[in-house]
Amino acid sequence: MAKRKKRRNSLSKLLEDIVDDTKDFVDDLTDRARDVEDDLRHAMTDGLKNGKKKKSKKRSKKLNKSVRSLHESISELSKQVEQTDGTGTKVKVGAGSH
């Protein structure tokens, strides 16, 4: 009669299975925690970037408004100069009297 191998249905096999399953469970938890941490980091970074963009857009709007206002003032002054000077001589920007 040949020797039969005994099937390992013992306490040590049970403990081994529990440890392996626990290890897999902990690995899954750490992976999910890492994903959550990465998502939070990206969300915070995106939130801060959006805040900077909003400030930048506000500055751009302010600058554009100032440029438009300056352009309107120059146009208005040019019209006034043309009206006061009957010859219609154009005024050179930056030219001063010496």
Number of C-alpha atoms within 10 A of each C-alpha: 3 4 5 6 6 6 6 9 8 9 9 10 11 12 11 12 12 12 12 12 12 12 12 12 12 12 12 12 12 12 12 12 12 12 12 12 12 12 12 12 12 12 12 12 12 12 12 12 12 12 12 12 12 12 12 12 12 12 12 12 12 12 12 12 12 12 12 12 12 12 12 12 12 13 12 12 12 14 13 11 15 15 11 9 11 8 8 12 9 10 10 7 7 6 7 6 4 3
